Amino acid sequence: MSGNERVSFSNWRRIGSSPEWVQTRHRMSYAARRLIGERVTERQDAKDVLRVFARYEIRSLRDRPASSYPEWLGIVEHGEEWRRKLRLLRQLEEEVFGAGEQAR
């Protein structure tokens, strides 16, 4: 799985938890892009739709606490989530680069 596919998986999950109007927009956008011959995957279109409509939605929620933001916006409220991702990144770094150092 490539890096872009890993990122897309997160977007794929977010599009699944988005409101029906966002999912409808994604279906229509993907179909239209394919109809005109654009070489785009369904996951790439989901990413693009989320990028646009999350911005609009966030603007309407600015005065509310982040804890009230819907999951589909992809906003991480707590530092623990960032720490978990940092630990995973460091583990991957060790696996990739640490193994390479031992092989030399």
Secondary structure, DSSP 8 states (H G I E B T S, - for coil): --HHHHHHHHHHHHHHHS-HHHHHHHHHHHHHHHHTT----HHHHHHHHHHHHHHHHHHHHTTS-GGGS-GGG----SHHHHHHHHHHHHHHHIIIIIHHHHH-
